[in-house]
Amino acid sequence: MGTVSSSHTRKRVEIKRHEILSSKSSQYLVEKVLGEGCFGKVAQCTKVDTKEKMALKILGSDESGTIELLMLQELRRLDPDKVNLVKLTEHFHYSGYVCLAFEMLDVTLYDYMREMKFRPMHLFEIQMITQQLLVALNALKSIGMVHADIKPDNIMFINRQRHSVMVKLIDFGMARPLWLLQGGPGRMIQPLPFRAPEVILGLELDEAVDMWSLGCVLAFMCLGQKYIDATKGTPHKCTESNEPTPSLEDMLEFSPDLMGNIQERKDTMALLCLLKHMLKVDPEKRIKASDALENHFITKLQWKDINPTLYVSPDCLTKLLGQLNESTGKFKPWSLQKKCAHLHTSVCLCPAALNINSPTLHTRVFWSCVQTDYKRP
């Protein structure tokens, strides 16, 4: 059995693969390490009695574990599924560690972008993800909490096979009550590429720091790279001459995937309008989550009329077409599969198209693909 360790301020976290960690009501079999940081590690586990996959965050028994647990317990005032926050199922102590058991999610937004070779995301994907995160921020504000560590690594897809653009906000290790931030100007929080100006300047802080970080995440989805250069704390140079770009509009001009036809350009400008409000330097003028939810970029799509379960990833579509080919022996989806390889967004299938035995399935799938914007390499 392998052993993976990580340094900790007070206690070294050392958990063996295949080790069983026991709480009062459950047992967790450690399968593999998903990630680790300065305070501990996260492991994929199987709940022994139910065989359910879980994510177990294992922390040293110091102030960091205690504070995160307090913040997560405060989140119980909210419905995590409705407000897009990770769900804590239980917590326990094991061999001096603080163990937090979470629902198992899919991949982080950063890992997804890396899989896509950091190509800009489709506007529809950006819109849906942004809306969900605004709901999460609005919910945190309602209970007086600031996340303080919003970045692509802390945004996870729930299940890309079933709900391709549904996400949740994770990792409340840096989260604090609003009153604590307001009472402590000069507190250094947030990674540099997502750090609000007031944090850098040592001013008093409030929930506006999260909105700034979300704006940087939005720019990351648009551009395929971090908007702020972590080495300098300034916007990246995106022009061919490597000169500083004077505005966000100029940066988007160098993202041709976002500046396609006339309608897409209009939608991009709506996104840009929201982004400017999110990245106001003055935190008092920065848009609030509740107001951002009413922004045209978010409301122009009738969100309530969308059933996220009807959206499948290109990989799922390719598999579906392959099944259809095997079952009918007639339809050859090779050209469609080639197009699917370059899709930047999920493909929408109407309910009838989900019936594998439908004689018109190939027609419905093809029409869905035609209606979905895809990018050539």
SULURLIN-V996094 format. One record per residue. RES is the residue in one small letter. SS is DSSP state (A for helix, B for strand, O for the rest). PHI is phi in whole degrees, 0 to 359 (NA if undefined). OMEGA is omega in whole degrees, 0 to 359 (* if undefined). Layout:
BEGIN
res;ss;phi;omega
RES;SS;PHI;OMEGA
RES;SS;PHI;OMEGA
END
This chain:
BEGIN
res;ss;phi;omega
m;O;NA;179
g;O;277;179
t;B;233;178
v;B;240;183
s;B;236;174
s;B;217;181
s;O;287;178
h;O;217;184
t;O;305;184
r;O;241;185
k;O;222;179
r;O;282;179
v;B;271;182
e;B;223;182
i;B;236;181
k;B;273;174
r;O;297;182
h;O;75;175
e;O;287;178
i;B;254;178
l;B;256;187
s;B;246;169
s;O;256;179
k;O;291;185
s;O;242;186
s;O;217;173
q;B;232;183
y;B;237;178
l;B;267;181
v;B;286;181
e;B;258;180
k;B;199;179
v;B;272;179
l;B;268;180
g;B;180;177
e;B;209;180
g;B;221;185
c;O;290;183
f;O;257;181
g;B;157;183
k;B;213;175
v;B;241;182
a;B;238;171
q;B;279;182
c;B;230;172
t;B;247;176
k;B;287;192
v;O;302;186
d;O;286;184
t;O;254;184
k;O;64;180
e;O;280;176
k;B;284;181
m;B;226;173
a;B;253;183
l;B;249;177
k;B;265;186
i;B;246;185
l;B;241;173
g;B;291;185
s;O;276;178
d;O;234;185
e;A;299;183
s;A;298;179
g;A;295;181
t;A;293;181
i;A;293;180
e;A;298;178
l;A;297;178
l;A;298;179
m;A;294;180
l;A;292;177
q;A;293;177
e;A;293;180
l;A;293;180
r;A;294;174
r;A;288;181
l;O;248;172
d;O;268;187
p;A;299;180
d;A;287;181
k;A;280;184
v;A;248;169
n;O;63;176
l;B;242;181
v;O;299;185
k;O;259;174
l;B;272;182
t;B;266;175
e;B;194;175
h;B;222;180
f;B;199;176
h;B;253;180
y;B;217;179
s;O;52;178
g;O;87;178
y;B;264;169
v;B;267;183
c;B;247;180
l;B;243;182
a;B;263;181
f;B;244;170
e;B;300;180
m;O;275;178
l;O;253;187
d;O;263;181
v;O;237;178
t;B;282;177
l;A;300;179
y;A;296;180
d;A;296;178
y;A;297;180
m;A;297;178
r;A;294;176
e;A;299;180
m;O;273;179
k;O;59;176
f;O;56;172
r;O;280;178
p;O;303;179
m;O;282;177
h;O;291;182
l;A;304;181
f;A;296;177
e;A;297;180
i;A;301;181
q;A;297;183
m;A;293;180
i;A;294;179
t;A;298;180
q;A;301;181
q;A;295;180
l;A;288;175
l;A;294;175
v;A;299;179
a;A;297;180
l;A;295;178
n;A;296;178
a;A;292;178
l;A;297;178
k;A;297;182
s;A;295;178
i;O;251;176
g;O;69;181
m;B;236;176
v;B;243;182
h;O;288;173
a;O;69;179
d;O;209;180
i;O;282;180
k;O;199;182
p;A;303;179
d;A;291;182
n;A;254;174
i;B;237;185
m;B;238;171
f;B;289;181
i;B;287;180
n;B;195;186
r;O;293;179
q;O;287;183
r;O;258;182
h;B;227;195
s;B;295;182
v;B;238;177
m;B;268;185
v;B;230;174
k;B;221;176
l;B;272;184
i;O;236;172
d;O;61;179
f;O;253;179
g;O;293;179
m;O;256;182
a;O;295;180
r;B;216;173
p;B;297;182
l;A;302;183
w;A;296;180
l;A;288;178
l;A;291;181
q;A;295;182
g;O;269;183
g;O;225;177
p;O;301;180
g;O;92;179
r;O;291;183
m;O;267;180
i;O;230;175
q;O;71;174
p;O;293;189
l;A;306;181
p;A;296;183
f;A;236;185
r;O;272;182
a;O;289;181
p;A;303;182
e;A;293;176
v;A;290;180
i;A;297;183
l;O;276;178
g;O;73;180
l;O;269;176
e;O;293;188
l;O;242;172
d;O;211;185
e;O;295;179
a;A;297;179
v;A;296;178
d;A;291;179
m;A;294;177
w;A;300;181
s;A;299;179
l;A;296;176
g;A;299;178
c;A;293;176
v;A;294;178
l;A;300;177
a;A;297;178
f;A;298;178
m;A;293;181
c;A;287;190
l;A;261;184
g;O;80;176
q;O;207;179
k;O;294;181
y;O;293;180
i;B;260;176
d;B;288;184
a;O;296;182
t;O;280;184
k;O;237;183
g;O;73;180
t;B;235;179
p;B;302;178
h;O;296;173
k;O;269;186
c;O;244;182
t;O;278;181
e;O;297;180
s;O;276;180
n;O;64;177
e;O;271;178
p;O;301;179
t;O;275;184
p;O;286;184
s;O;204;177
l;A;295;179
e;A;302;180
d;A;294;178
m;A;296;181
l;A;291;177
e;A;297;180
f;O;266;171
s;O;241;185
p;A;301;179
d;A;297;181
l;A;264;184
m;O;236;184
g;O;271;182
n;O;286;185
i;A;299;181
q;A;296;180
e;A;293;177
r;A;294;177
k;A;297;179
d;A;296;178
t;A;296;179
m;A;292;175
a;A;295;176
l;A;299;182
l;A;299;178
c;A;299;178
l;A;296;182
l;A;299;179
k;A;297;179
h;A;292;180
m;A;284;183
l;O;252;172
k;O;297;181
v;O;295;178
d;O;282;183
p;O;299;179
e;O;289;179
k;O;264;180
r;O;293;184
i;O;296;176
k;O;274;182
a;A;300;181
s;A;297;178
d;A;286;180
a;A;296;178
l;O;294;178
e;O;262;179
n;O;294;184
h;A;301;181
f;A;299;180
i;A;276;187
t;A;274;184
k;O;295;173
l;O;265;181
q;O;286;185
w;A;305;184
k;A;294;181
d;A;271;183
i;O;261;173
n;O;257;184
p;A;302;182
t;A;289;180
l;A;271;181
y;B;249;182
v;B;237;182
s;O;283;177
p;A;305;179
d;A;297;179
c;A;296;181
l;A;296;180
t;A;299;178
k;A;296;180
l;A;298;179
l;A;294;177
g;A;296;177
q;A;297;180
l;A;296;181
n;A;298;181
e;A;291;185
s;A;282;184
t;A;257;182
g;O;70;184
k;O;242;188
f;O;279;180
k;O;252;188
p;O;270;186
w;A;296;181
s;A;295;178
l;A;294;180
q;A;297;178
k;A;296;178
k;A;293;183
c;A;300;182
a;O;296;184
h;O;247;178
l;B;291;177
h;O;260;184
t;O;223;178
s;O;284;180
v;B;259;183
c;B;269;176
l;O;250;177
c;O;290;184
p;A;307;182
a;A;296;182
a;A;290;180
l;A;281;177
n;O;275;186
i;O;296;182
n;O;271;181
s;O;294;180
p;O;293;181
t;O;255;183
l;A;302;184
h;A;298;179
t;A;294;181
r;A;294;180
v;A;296;180
f;A;299;181
w;A;296;177
s;A;298;179
c;A;293;180
v;A;297;182
q;A;283;181
t;O;265;180
d;O;290;176
y;B;230;187
k;O;251;176
r;O;277;181
p;O;292;*
END
